[in-house]
């Protein structure tokens, strides 16, 4: 019987990075700086998109929502991690862990869907420019964004319900700095078949189609660019997509490194740093990538400074 030899856990213990005080202080300062850059960068991107008429286009509508998702995903992970590094606080309540799973599951699928929508936007803009105003109308963009959040909500509800039915011993310890669903499933003392089925089904139905949309869109984009005879046209097209491709590479690269590359039980430290890349670093990089590599964002910022 599940739980017959132990008491149901009311909280989980989250693993830290190191016991060395000097290293803890260094990590705290590094993560704090990263979090501040994440907050300022994403809030700044949202404010700039709203304030500048130059950025009132479908691509930046999606980008504003992506910045909001990055802001939220970082906020539910990083402050708790900072407290753990600085104060040595390792415990997280059962309710807090379930809340973290729900919010993170919502934001993860939402971000996948938004990136797919942005890839489709670039596909229409480059491959069918004459149809772009019709296809990417405000109504269509609004539906794509709303659908992204609804897909995220569907994933979050399913994952949370499946996790809440599992039993965990009081001594359960998570060898990460946040409540990772795959880690929790491996710690459960009850039958995890249904939870694994829901996790894999959600990944297959919600995650894989988004990745396929991205891949198909960029195969078509690259094919169109290569068939363009003008060198200047090729340069402009590649420049338009460069920032999006960089964001896609960091996001999906972190996901693959975290969940798909096989690891032995002795490589737990590597898992933690892979999780840092995905949950802490990636939300910081997106606003930097789009501001440093995007001429329209630079121009909008320059005009806004002139007005002030």
FENCORLIN-V87572 format. One record per backbone hydrogen bond with DSSP energy under -0.5 kcal/mol. CO is the residue of the C=O (numbers start at 1). NH is the residue of the N-H. Records with the same first field share a line. If there is no record, write none. Layout:
CO->NH + NH
This chain:
1->4
3->6
7->170
10->94
12->14 + 92
13->174
20->24
21->25
22->26
23->27
24->28
25->29
26->30
27->31
28->32
29->33
30->34
31->35
32->36
33->37
34->38
35->39
36->40
37->41
38->42
39->43
40->44
41->45
42->46
43->47
44->48
45->49
46->50
47->51
48->52
51->53
52->55
53->56
55->57
57->61
58->62
59->63
60->64
61->65
62->66
63->67
64->68
65->69
66->70
67->71
68->72
69->73
70->74
71->75
72->76
73->77
74->77 + 78
77->81
78->82
79->83
80->84
81->85
82->86
83->87 + 89
84->88
88->90
90->14
92->12
93->97
94->98
95->99
96->100
97->101
98->102
99->103
100->104
101->105
102->106
103->107
104->108
105->109
106->110
107->111
108->112
109->113
110->114
111->115
112->116
113->117
114->118
115->119
116->120
117->121
118->122
119->123
120->124
121->125
122->126
123->127 + 128
124->128
128->131 + 132
129->132
131->135
132->136
134->137
135->137
137->141
138->142
139->143
140->144
141->145
142->146
143->147
144->148
145->149
146->150
147->151
148->152
149->153
150->154
151->155
152->156
153->157
154->158
155->159
156->160
157->161
158->162
159->163
160->164
161->165
163->166
167->189 + 190
168->9
169->172
172->13
173->175
174->15 + 176
176->15
178->180
180->184
181->185
182->186
183->187
184->188
185->188
192->196
193->197
194->198
195->199
196->200
197->201
198->202
199->203
200->204
201->205
202->206 + 207
203->207 + 208
206->210
207->211
208->212
209->213
210->214
211->215
212->216
213->217
214->218
215->219
216->220
217->221
218->222
219->223
220->224
221->225
222->226
223->227
225->228
230->234
231->235
232->236
233->237
234->238
235->239
236->240
237->241
238->242
239->243
241->245
242->246
243->247
244->248
245->249
246->250
247->251
248->252 + 253
249->253
250->254
251->255
252->256
253->257
254->258
255->259
256->260 + 261
260->262
264->267
267->271
268->272
269->273
270->274
271->275
272->276
273->277
274->278
275->279
276->280 + 281
277->282
280->284
281->284 + 285
282->286
283->287
284->288
285->289
286->290
287->291
288->292
289->293
293->295
294->298
295->299
296->300
297->301
298->302
299->303
300->304
301->305
302->306
303->307
304->308
